[in-house]
């Protein structure tokens, strides 16, 4: 095995394989002289709808704005509460805040790190309007339970599918359960653009129309503004690149699944290391391969010394960030999320990695654990 550095993420292999096609797509946009909400966006929206098993896709500027517009389109705002995972990237909470509503955290299942549906009832109040489950790390949430709870209590569901394009729960694609769902195409996502980009998916034509207004100054017809909207439009160049990448996504997902299987095999039976758990009924797409250990920081330093880059997703839960100090949730208030944040470590995983690379990472981990 080579001793060269193993980066946490690299798009080099993916981009090298599609370089001629991607450059041709970008040249097509350049030559069209139409750069905002043109044919590339329209075609990508159709193709992503087909991929996602939904009727409508609305391309927007990024994942945070996608979540915010989803809540706005549902009429959620000041005085409302939205149930959110306590263990997630802060964008999930920020979207609720930007919509004017209040995020109410629900603790995760320690095995999967995803929102635990069993905790929803304790967080419910007369002000609750929606649930915002996040398919964290590419692991699908237990959507059957989430949807049943939402139906019993008259709540909307907005999925955060930013890390899980192509994942399924009980055979149904994530991003197709909720009333409206949001995703990100940040460059490191499983389907990554060449900059910021995002989208919303829905089965509801009326909601899709509302989202199209919201993303473009509140207007469908230029200069006639029906509501106070935003400027959040998927760029033509990004749409063209995403169309090329979308055709490769099934093959890249297959590689991610194989890499995760190799990791799980090579890292089995280490007593101090918790491997990712997959809930029955879930088919993840392995945006991240996250392990947990009480010696996380020491393990990370050990791997770095071996030329192996890792990341921590995410070291500080949203309720302990200065942005949410006003919520007055002190350390210890959400112990499951806090423990996961203190013990999680994301290992390298990206299409183009080889089994020998995985074996080298695993060998370094096993050496640290004394096995």
DONUTI-808268 format. One line per field, with one value per residue (C-alpha): x, y, z; residue in three letters; chain. Coordinates in steps of 0.1 Angstrom, whole numbers, plus 5000, padded with zeros to 4 digits. Layout:
// DONUTI-808268
xx: (X, ...) $
yy: (Y, ...) $
zz: (Z, ...) $
residuo: (Ala, ...) $
cadena: (A, ...) $
// end
This chain:
// DONUTI-808268
xx: (5000, 5012, 5022, 5009, 4984, 4947, 4925, 4892, 4875, 4886, 4866, 4896, 4886, 4850, 4858, 4885, 4860, 4834, 4857, 4850, 4813, 4812, 4832, 4810, 4779, 4795, 4804, 4768, 4757, 4783, 4773, 4736, 4739, 4711, 4724, 4695, 4665, 4670, 4668, 4695, 4676, 4644, 4659, 4677, 4645, 4628, 4656, 4660, 4623, 4625, 4655, 4638, 4604, 4585, 4564, 4582, 4617, 4625, 4662, 4674, 4707, 4717, 4705, 4698, 4677, 4659, 4649, 4639, 4617, 4601, 4589, 4578, 4558, 4540, 4531, 4553, 4565, 4564, 4547, 4551, 4574, 4592, 4605, 4642, 4670, 4692, 4721, 4725, 4743, 4732, 4716, 4686, 4679, 4688, 4662, 4635, 4649, 4650, 4614, 4605, 4596, 4612, 4633, 4624, 4651, 4643, 4671, 4685, 4687, 4722, 4727, 4720, 4725, 4692, 4661, 4643, 4606, 4599, 4610, 4586, 4556, 4575, 4584, 4549, 4530, 4499, 4523, 4540, 4534, 4560, 4587, 4620, 4638, 4674, 4688, 4721, 4753, 4732, 4713, 4675, 4654, 4626, 4601, 4572, 4570, 4577, 4549, 4524, 4531, 4527, 4494, 4480, 4488, 4482, 4518, 4537, 4569, 4599, 4628, 4664, 4678, 4711, 4732, 4710, 4702, 4693, 4688, 4655, 4634, 4611, 4618, 4608, 4633, 4642, 4631, 4598, 4579, 4573, 4550, 4580, 4617, 4650, 4684, 4719, 4743, 4773, 4804, 4812, 4776, 4770, 4756, 4778, 4777, 4808, 4797, 4766, 4733, 4702, 4667, 4632, 4611, 4574, 4544, 4522, 4518, 4505, 4534, 4558, 4543, 4546, 4583, 4589, 4575, 4595, 4628, 4625, 4614, 4579, 4571, 4564, 4559, 4587, 4579, 4547, 4554, 4527, 4545, 4577, 4601, 4638, 4666, 4675, 4678, 4698, 4724, 4724, 4761, 4755, 4724, 4744, 4771, 4746, 4729, 4762, 4768, 4733, 4739, 4769, 4752, 4740, 4775, 4791, 4765, 4774, 4810, 4801, 4782, 4811, 4835, 4812, 4810, 4848, 4851, 4826, 4844, 4879, 4868, 4846, 4850, 4869, 4855, 4863, 4848, 4811, 4805, 4776, 4743, 4717, 4681, 4660, 4643, 4670, 4692, 4718, 4740, 4770, 4776, 4798, 4811, 4811, 4825, 4823, 4849, 4855, 4891, 4881, 4906, 4935, 4924, 4922, 4957, 4970, 4955, 4968, 5003, 4998, 4988, 4951, 4927, 4895, 4868, 4843, 4806, 4797, 4818, 4793, 4756, 4733, 4720, 4755, 4764, 4765, 4738, 4713, 4724, 4691, 4674, 4692, 4699, 4731, 4756, 4738, 4704, 4706, 4729, 4725, 4734, 4763, 4778, 4776, 4793, 4821, 4827, 4820, 4848, 4842, 4866, 4876, 4850, 4847, 4842, 4877, 4889, 4903, 4900, 4937, 4931, 4902, 4925, 4952, 4928, 4914, 4948, 4958, 4925, 4931, 4966, 4953, 4927, 4954, 4939) $
yy: (5000, 5035, 5059, 5089, 5111, 5102, 5133, 5133, 5142, 5144, 5152, 5146, 5111, 5120, 5153, 5137, 5111, 5137, 5165, 5166, 5163, 5189, 5214, 5209, 5216, 5248, 5259, 5253, 5277, 5302, 5301, 5303, 5339, 5330, 5326, 5328, 5304, 5291, 5258, 5241, 5248, 5236, 5204, 5197, 5202, 5176, 5152, 5156, 5151, 5118, 5107, 5117, 5102, 5135, 5156, 5189, 5202, 5239, 5249, 5275, 5291, 5268, 5243, 5268, 5289, 5258, 5249, 5285, 5288, 5254, 5267, 5300, 5282, 5263, 5296, 5288, 5320, 5340, 5322, 5288, 5260, 5234, 5201, 5197, 5173, 5183, 5166, 5183, 5210, 5244, 5252, 5231, 5254, 5286, 5279, 5278, 5310, 5328, 5318, 5336, 5304, 5287, 5255, 5229, 5202, 5165, 5141, 5115, 5078, 5071, 5042, 5061, 5097, 5106, 5122, 5096, 5096, 5083, 5118, 5138, 5136, 5152, 5182, 5188, 5219, 5238, 5260, 5231, 5233, 5211, 5184, 5189, 5155, 5154, 5123, 5128, 5114, 5098, 5076, 5078, 5087, 5064, 5081, 5058, 5068, 5105, 5106, 5087, 5111, 5141, 5128, 5122, 5158, 5177, 5187, 5193, 5174, 5191, 5167, 5179, 5157, 5175, 5145, 5117, 5120, 5085, 5070, 5051, 5043, 5012, 5014, 5050, 5077, 5103, 5137, 5124, 5119, 5155, 5181, 5199, 5189, 5206, 5195, 5210, 5206, 5220, 5207, 5179, 5165, 5132, 5152, 5183, 5214, 5235, 5260, 5267, 5253, 5237, 5225, 5218, 5187, 5183, 5164, 5195, 5217, 5246, 5245, 5242, 5274, 5292, 5282, 5294, 5328, 5329, 5321, 5350, 5382, 5369, 5369, 5344, 5371, 5397, 5430, 5416, 5406, 5387, 5384, 5396, 5370, 5363, 5361, 5325, 5310, 5279, 5292, 5279, 5269, 5249, 5233, 5222, 5207, 5190, 5174, 5158, 5146, 5134, 5107, 5095, 5095, 5059, 5046, 5070, 5058, 5022, 5030, 5048, 5017, 4994, 5017, 5017, 4979, 4976, 4999, 4979, 4947, 4960, 4977, 4950, 4939, 4969, 4973, 5010, 5020, 5024, 5018, 5033, 5015, 5011, 5010, 4982, 4995, 5020, 5020, 5047, 5064, 5070, 5107, 5102, 5072, 5083, 5063, 5072, 5068, 5085, 5090, 5108, 5136, 5113, 5090, 5119, 5130, 5095, 5093, 5127, 5115, 5086, 5111, 5103, 5133, 5132, 5157, 5161, 5165, 5184, 5194, 5218, 5211, 5240, 5246, 5254, 5277, 5315, 5320, 5302, 5315, 5332, 5297, 5293, 5256, 5250, 5222, 5190, 5201, 5177, 5150, 5126, 5152, 5165, 5130, 5123, 5157, 5148, 5113, 5115, 5112, 5111, 5088, 5095, 5083, 5094, 5078, 5070, 5056, 5021, 4991, 4995, 5030, 5018, 4991, 5016, 5038, 5007, 4994, 5028, 5028, 4992, 5000, 5029, 5007, 4980, 4954) $
zz: (5000, 4992, 5020, 5001, 5018, 5018, 5016, 5034, 5001, 4965, 4934, 4911, 4899, 4894, 4875, 4854, 4841, 4830, 4821, 4783, 4788, 4816, 4797, 4766, 4788, 4802, 4767, 4756, 4783, 4774, 4737, 4745, 4759, 4784, 4820, 4844, 4845, 4810, 4793, 4814, 4846, 4831, 4818, 4851, 4870, 4849, 4851, 4889, 4893, 4875, 4895, 4928, 4921, 4924, 4901, 4905, 4912, 4917, 4915, 4939, 4950, 4978, 5004, 5032, 5010, 4998, 5034, 5041, 5010, 5018, 5051, 5037, 5010, 5037, 5054, 5085, 5102, 5135, 5163, 5148, 5160, 5139, 5153, 5142, 5151, 5179, 5160, 5126, 5107, 5119, 5085, 5095, 5124, 5106, 5080, 5107, 5122, 5088, 5082, 5115, 5134, 5164, 5161, 5188, 5191, 5192, 5203, 5179, 5180, 5193, 5169, 5137, 5148, 5131, 5146, 5168, 5160, 5196, 5209, 5188, 5211, 5240, 5219, 5205, 5215, 5202, 5182, 5163, 5126, 5109, 5113, 5096, 5095, 5082, 5065, 5081, 5066, 5038, 5063, 5058, 5088, 5099, 5077, 5082, 5119, 5111, 5085, 5107, 5136, 5113, 5099, 5134, 5145, 5113, 5107, 5075, 5068, 5051, 5045, 5045, 5018, 5013, 5022, 5009, 4972, 4960, 4995, 5002, 5032, 5028, 4990, 4987, 4978, 5004, 4993, 4981, 5014, 5026, 5014, 5001, 5005, 5003, 4990, 4986, 4957, 4976, 4958, 4984, 4984, 4966, 4938, 4939, 4917, 4909, 4935, 4956, 4944, 4957, 4949, 4963, 4954, 4958, 4944, 4948, 4917, 4937, 4961, 4932, 4917, 4951, 4953, 4918, 4928, 4961, 4944, 4919, 4936, 4942, 4905, 4877, 4851, 4850, 4868, 4883, 4919, 4938, 4971, 4988, 4974, 4973, 4947, 4949, 4915, 4903, 4879, 4843, 4845, 4877, 4862, 4831, 4853, 4875, 4845, 4836, 4871, 4877, 4850, 4869, 4904, 4904, 4896, 4922, 4948, 4941, 4948, 4980, 4991, 4983, 5002, 5033, 5031, 5030, 5060, 5080, 5072, 5079, 5112, 5126, 5162, 5176, 5212, 5214, 5181, 5172, 5135, 5116, 5122, 5094, 5104, 5091, 5060, 5052, 5021, 5027, 5002, 5025, 5021, 5052, 5070, 5107, 5136, 5172, 5200, 5233, 5221, 5190, 5191, 5198, 5170, 5146, 5155, 5151, 5116, 5106, 5115, 5090, 5063, 5066, 5067, 5087, 5096, 5125, 5115, 5137, 5167, 5183, 5183, 5172, 5207, 5220, 5192, 5200, 5173, 5196, 5230, 5234, 5236, 5270, 5265, 5285, 5282, 5292, 5280, 5250, 5261, 5232, 5206, 5228, 5232, 5195, 5188, 5212, 5198, 5160, 5134, 5096, 5077, 5041, 5016, 4980, 4945, 4932, 4965, 4963, 4987, 4994, 5006, 5029, 5042, 5050, 5069, 5087, 5096, 5111, 5131, 5143, 5153, 5174, 5190, 5198, 5175) $
residuo: (Unk, Unk, Unk, Unk, Unk, Unk, Unk, Unk, Unk, Unk, Unk, Unk, Unk, Unk, Unk, Unk, Unk, Unk, Unk, Unk, Unk, Unk, Unk, Unk, Unk, Unk, Unk, Unk, Unk, Unk, Unk, Unk, Unk, Unk, Unk, Unk, Unk, Unk, Unk, Unk, Unk, Unk, Unk, Unk, Unk, Unk, Unk, Unk, Unk, Unk, Unk, Unk, Unk, Unk, Unk, Unk, Unk, Unk, Unk, Unk, Unk, Unk, Unk, Unk, Unk, Unk, Unk, Unk, Unk, Unk, Unk, Unk, Unk, Unk, Unk, Unk, Unk, Unk, Unk, Unk, Unk, Unk, Unk, Unk, Unk, Unk, Unk, Unk, Unk, Unk, Unk, Unk, Unk, Unk, Unk, Unk, Unk, Unk, Unk, Unk, Unk, Unk, Unk, Unk, Unk, Unk, Unk, Unk, Unk, Unk, Unk, Unk, Unk, Unk, Unk, Unk, Unk, Unk, Unk, Unk, Unk, Unk, Unk, Unk, Unk, Unk, Unk, Unk, Unk, Unk, Unk, Unk, Unk, Unk, Unk, Unk, Unk, Unk, Unk, Unk, Unk, Unk, Unk, Unk, Unk, Unk, Unk, Unk, Unk, Unk, Unk, Unk, Unk, Unk, Unk, Unk, Unk, Unk, Unk, Unk, Unk, Unk, Unk, Unk, Unk, Unk, Unk, Unk, Unk, Unk, Unk, Unk, Unk, Unk, Unk, Unk, Unk, Unk, Unk, Unk, Unk, Unk, Unk, Unk, Unk, Unk, Unk, Unk, Unk, Unk, Unk, Unk, Unk, Unk, Unk, Unk, Unk, Unk, Unk, Unk, Unk, Unk, Unk, Unk, Unk, Unk, Unk, Unk, Unk, Unk, Unk, Unk, Unk, Unk, Unk, Unk, Unk, Unk, Unk, Unk, Unk, Unk, Unk, Unk, Unk, Unk, Unk, Unk, Unk, Unk, Unk, Unk, Unk, Unk, Unk, Unk, Unk, Unk, Unk, Unk, Unk, Unk, Unk, Unk, Unk, Unk, Unk, Unk, Unk, Unk, Unk, Unk, Unk, Unk, Unk, Unk, Unk, Unk, Unk, Unk, Unk, Unk, Unk, Unk, Unk, Unk, Unk, Unk, Unk, Unk, Unk, Unk, Unk, Unk, Unk, Unk, Unk, Unk, Unk, Unk, Unk, Unk, Unk, Unk, Unk, Unk, Unk, Unk, Unk, Unk, Unk, Unk, Unk, Unk, Unk, Unk, Unk, Unk, Unk, Unk, Unk, Unk, Unk, Unk, Unk, Unk, Unk, Unk, Unk, Unk, Unk, Unk, Unk, Unk, Unk, Unk, Unk, Unk, Unk, Unk, Unk, Unk, Unk, Unk, Unk, Unk, Unk, Unk, Unk, Unk, Unk, Unk, Unk, Unk, Unk, Unk, Unk, Unk, Unk, Unk, Unk, Unk, Unk, Unk, Unk, Unk, Unk, Unk, Unk, Unk, Unk, Unk, Unk, Unk, Unk, Unk, Unk, Unk, Unk, Unk, Unk, Unk, Unk, Unk, Unk, Unk, Unk, Unk, Unk, Unk, Unk) $
cadena: (A, A, A, A, A, A, A, A, A, A, A, A, A, A, A, A, A, A, A, A, A, A, A, A, A, A, A, A, A, A, A, A, A, A, A, A, A, A, A, A, A, A, A, A, A, A, A, A, A, A, A, A, A, A, A, A, A, A, A, A, A, A, A, A, A, A, A, A, A, A, A, A, A, A, A, A, A, A, A, A, A, A, A, A, A, A, A, A, A, A, A, A, A, A, A, A, A, A, A, A, A, A, A, A, A, A, A, A, A, A, A, A, A, A, A, A, A, A, A, A, A, A, A, A, A, A, A, A, A, A, A, A, A, A, A, A, A, A, A, A, A, A, A, A, A, A, A, A, A, A, A, A, A, A, A, A, A, A, A, A, A, A, A, A, A, A, A, A, A, A, A, A, A, A, A, A, A, A, A, A, A, A, A, A, A, A, A, A, A, A, A, A, A, A, A, A, A, A, A, A, A, A, A, A, A, A, A, A, A, A, A, A, A, A, A, A, A, A, A, A, A, A, A, A, A, A, A, A, A, A, A, A, A, A, A, A, A, A, A, A, A, A, A, A, A, A, A, A, A, A, A, A, A, A, A, A, A, A, A, A, A, A, A, A, A, A, A, A, A, A, A, A, A, A, A, A, A, A, A, A, A, A, A, A, A, A, A, A, A, A, A, A, A, A, A, A, A, A, A, A, A, A, A, A, A, A, A, A, A, A, A, A, A, A, A, A, A, A, A, A, A, A, A, A, A, A, A, A, A, A, A, A, A, A, A, A, A, A, A, A, A, A, A, A, A, A, A, A, A, A, A, A, A, A, A, A, A, A, A, A, A, A, A, A, A, A, A, A, A, A, A) $
// end
